[in-house]
Amino acid sequence: MELNTTSVTNDEFKESLTKFKYYLKPALFTVLVENVDVFSEVTKKEIIDKLIEADRQMQGLYDYQEKRNGVIRRGLEKIDEIYSKAKSRFRETINHEKRLEASEADRLISNL
């Protein structure tokens, strides 16, 4: 959406501000929109270019966060898998020990 011309109309400026208003404090947005005719064409373009750059940076941060979340998600899945396997092996060991103890108890009782 970058404007290539140095001339920016008031309507184009307001439209651009509206698209990027979430990057501006509400009071700043209001001041810019209400005083659009105070700014020179060059200043309007510079403001819009800065908002476009902010949008690109936010997209970069969003992409990085998505990538980071994917890495964390895979890590948590791996930890869960390891925990489930350890829990299963622990239960198998407990059951095996119970069977051995029961077998030993039966042998001791039958020897009496």
CYANA upper distance limits for C-alpha pairs under 8 A (distance plus 0.5 A):
  1 MET  CA     52 ILE  CA      7.94
  2 GLU  CA     48 ILE  CA      8.26
  2 GLU  CA     49 ASP  CA      7.00
  2 GLU  CA     52 ILE  CA      7.28
  3 LEU  CA     45 LYS  CA      7.64
  3 LEU  CA     49 ASP  CA      8.09
  6 THR  CA     41 GLU  CA      7.05
  6 THR  CA     42 VAL  CA      6.29
  6 THR  CA     45 LYS  CA      6.96
  7 SER  CA     41 GLU  CA      5.68
  7 SER  CA     42 VAL  CA      7.27
  7 SER  CA     45 LYS  CA      7.79
  8 VAL  CA     12 GLU  CA      6.66
  8 VAL  CA     13 PHE  CA      6.85
  8 VAL  CA     41 GLU  CA      5.85
  8 VAL  CA     42 VAL  CA      8.14
  8 VAL  CA     44 LYS  CA      6.98
  8 VAL  CA     45 LYS  CA      6.73
  9 THR  CA     13 PHE  CA      6.63
  9 THR  CA     41 GLU  CA      7.81
 10 ASN  CA     14 LYS  CA      6.65
 10 ASN  CA     36 VAL  CA      6.67
 10 ASN  CA     37 ASP  CA      7.23
 11 ASP  CA     15 GLU  CA      6.52
 12 GLU  CA     16 SER  CA      6.56
 13 PHE  CA     17 LEU  CA      6.60
 13 PHE  CA     36 VAL  CA      8.05
 13 PHE  CA     44 LYS  CA      6.99
 13 PHE  CA     45 LYS  CA      8.39
 13 PHE  CA     48 ILE  CA      7.83
 14 LYS  CA     18 THR  CA      6.61
 14 LYS  CA     33 VAL  CA      6.46
 14 LYS  CA     36 VAL  CA      7.98
 15 GLU  CA     19 LYS  CA      6.88
 16 SER  CA     20 PHE  CA      6.92
 16 SER  CA     48 ILE  CA      7.16
 17 LEU  CA     21 LYS  CA      6.05
 17 LEU  CA     29 PHE  CA      7.79
 17 LEU  CA     33 VAL  CA      7.99
 17 LEU  CA     48 ILE  CA      7.79
 20 PHE  CA     24 LEU  CA      7.87
 20 PHE  CA     51 LEU  CA      7.03
 20 PHE  CA     52 ILE  CA      8.47
 20 PHE  CA     55 ASP  CA      8.25
 21 LYS  CA     25 LYS  CA      8.27
 21 LYS  CA     26 PRO  CA      8.23
 21 LYS  CA     29 PHE  CA      6.84
 23 TYR  CA     51 LEU  CA      8.00
 23 TYR  CA     54 ALA  CA      8.21
 24 LEU  CA     28 LEU  CA      6.72
 24 LEU  CA     29 PHE  CA      6.33
 25 LYS  CA     29 PHE  CA      6.69
 26 PRO  CA     30 THR  CA      6.68
 27 ALA  CA     31 VAL  CA      6.68
 28 LEU  CA     32 LEU  CA      6.61
 29 PHE  CA     33 VAL  CA      6.65
 30 THR  CA     34 GLU  CA      6.43
 31 VAL  CA     35 ASN  CA      6.42
 32 LEU  CA     36 VAL  CA      6.25
 35 ASN  CA     39 PHE  CA      8.10
 39 PHE  CA     43 THR  CA      6.41
 39 PHE  CA     44 LYS  CA      6.64
 40 SER  CA     44 LYS  CA      6.72
 41 GLU  CA     45 LYS  CA      6.80
 42 VAL  CA     46 GLU  CA      6.67
 43 THR  CA     47 ILE  CA      6.64
 44 LYS  CA     48 ILE  CA      6.73
 45 LYS  CA     49 ASP  CA      6.49
 46 GLU  CA     50 LYS  CA      6.66
 47 ILE  CA     51 LEU  CA      6.81
 48 ILE  CA     52 ILE  CA      6.65
 49 ASP  CA     53 GLU  CA      6.67
 50 LYS  CA     54 ALA  CA      6.65
 51 LEU  CA     55 ASP  CA      6.66
 52 ILE  CA     56 ARG  CA      6.80
 53 GLU  CA     57 GLN  CA      6.70
 54 ALA  CA     58 MET  CA      6.61
 55 ASP  CA     59 GLN  CA      6.68
 56 ARG  CA     60 GLY  CA      6.69
 57 GLN  CA     61 LEU  CA      6.69
 58 MET  CA     62 TYR  CA      6.56
 59 GLN  CA     63 ASP  CA      6.58
 60 GLY  CA     64 TYR  CA      6.62
 61 LEU  CA     65 GLN  CA      6.53
 62 TYR  CA     66 GLU  CA      6.65
 63 ASP  CA     67 LYS  CA      6.76
 64 TYR  CA     68 ARG  CA      6.56
 65 GLN  CA     69 ASN  CA      6.45
 66 GLU  CA     70 GLY  CA      6.70
 67 LYS  CA     71 VAL  CA      6.89
 68 ARG  CA     72 ILE  CA      6.70
 69 ASN  CA     73 ARG  CA      6.40
 70 GLY  CA     74 ARG  CA      6.66
 71 VAL  CA     75 GLY  CA      6.64
 72 ILE  CA     76 LEU  CA      6.59
 73 ARG  CA     77 GLU  CA      6.67
 74 ARG  CA     78 LYS  CA      6.67
 75 GLY  CA     79 ILE  CA      6.67
 76 LEU  CA     80 ASP  CA      6.55
 77 GLU  CA     81 GLU  CA      6.61
 78 LYS  CA     82 ILE  CA      6.68
 79 ILE  CA     83 TYR  CA      6.54
 80 ASP  CA     84 SER  CA      6.51
 81 GLU  CA     85 LYS  CA      6.72
 82 ILE  CA     86 ALA  CA      6.63
 83 TYR  CA     87 LYS  CA      6.47
 84 SER  CA     88 SER  CA      6.55
 85 LYS  CA     89 ARG  CA      6.62
 86 ALA  CA     90 PHE  CA      6.52
 87 LYS  CA     91 ARG  CA      6.70
 88 SER  CA     92 GLU  CA      6.67
 89 ARG  CA     93 THR  CA      6.61
 90 PHE  CA     94 ILE  CA      6.68
 91 ARG  CA     95 ASN  CA      6.59
 92 GLU  CA     96 HIS  CA      6.51
 93 THR  CA     97 GLU  CA      6.55
 94 ILE  CA     98 LYS  CA      6.63
 95 ASN  CA     99 ARG  CA      6.69
 96 HIS  CA    100 LEU  CA      6.70
 97 GLU  CA    101 GLU  CA      6.57
 98 LYS  CA    102 ALA  CA      6.50
 99 ARG  CA    103 SER  CA      6.48
100 LEU  CA    104 GLU  CA      6.52
101 GLU  CA    105 ALA  CA      6.48
102 ALA  CA    106 ASP  CA      6.59
103 SER  CA    107 ARG  CA      6.66
104 GLU  CA    108 LEU  CA      6.64
105 ALA  CA    109 ILE  CA      6.59
106 ASP  CA    110 SER  CA      6.56
107 ARG  CA    111 ASN  CA      6.68
108 LEU  CA    112 LEU  CA      7.10
